[in-house]
Structure formats: C-alpha cells, structure tokens
Amino acid sequence: MKILLKRMSEREFTKYFENKVERYAEVLSQNVHEEVDEQPKSKAYRLLHNLLPKGVETPDHHLFHILNDDQMIGYVWIKVEKEKKSAFLYEIYLFERFRGMGFGTKVMTTVEEWIHQQGIAYFKLHVFGSNTGARKLYEELGFEIAGINMMKKIN
C-alpha cells in the first residue's frame, strides 16, 4: 500500500466540486437540525463556494487526489494557516469500495507527514457525532475532543 497525495488540477477540481456539493448536501440534510427555507443542495453549494471562491487557487487550501499505487481512491482537502502553525482537515473521503481496508489510517498518516513538512504543529478537524467510524479512526490516531456541540429537539 503506497499512498500518494496528488494536487488537483483546475479541471479535476471542477469534477470534485460537483461531487462534493452532492455529498455535502446529503450530510447537511442528515446532520443540520434547523428549520431553513434553503434547500440542502443550494446551501451546500453556497457554503463550499464561500470556502473555495478561487477553486484550487484559493489561498491556503490544498486539494488532493488520494492515490494508491496510481489508482485514485479518494480526496483530501486541507487548509493550512502557517502563521498559526495550524491545519484543518475539511475532508478525507475514500470511495466506498476502499473503506474498511486500512486506507483511512494510512492516508491520515500521510497527511500528517505532509503537514509536518509544512511546519505545522496542530492538526484539527470536525466530525459529526453520528459518524462513529470516522470518530473511532481519529481517536485511534490520537485526536482529542476539543469541544462538543449539543442539541435537544423541543416538541
């Protein structure tokens, strides 16, 4: 298993962005508990476009294809703030057929090596409480809870 991170081209980013909007809309519809008039897909597009207004050229954002022996198995999106010595993982996404095979751990190790080379001291991320598989992986890799959002539905 040889994991490589390959920067996305502008053309590759366009395809990624379309796919990400679809996936993010689904995550929003499952995990954002608020009443709004905006549809999940339009909200996902708006939020993602605000984060990446210049696509792959958006400063401090790094978008990669994950390759295993030259086969693309997913995506990684990281924001690096060098002055804060901090990196934020916006996304690690493995295609369904590559999950549960140890790739997540190997990819995260590769990402950690990359951010270490950037002079970064802190690696942060967000994970929804319902994503137990990802939470387990992050805890096994040494991530600690930095805060907890809570909610209660009022009938």
ABEGO torsion letter per residue (X at the ends): XBBBBBBBBAAAAAAAAAAAAAAAAAAAAAABBBBBABBAAAAAAAAAAAABAAEAABBGBBBBBBBBGGBBAEBBBBBBBAAAGBBBBABBBBBAAABGAGAAAAAAAAAAAAAAAAGBABBBBBBBAABAAAAAAAAAAGBBBABBBBBBBBX
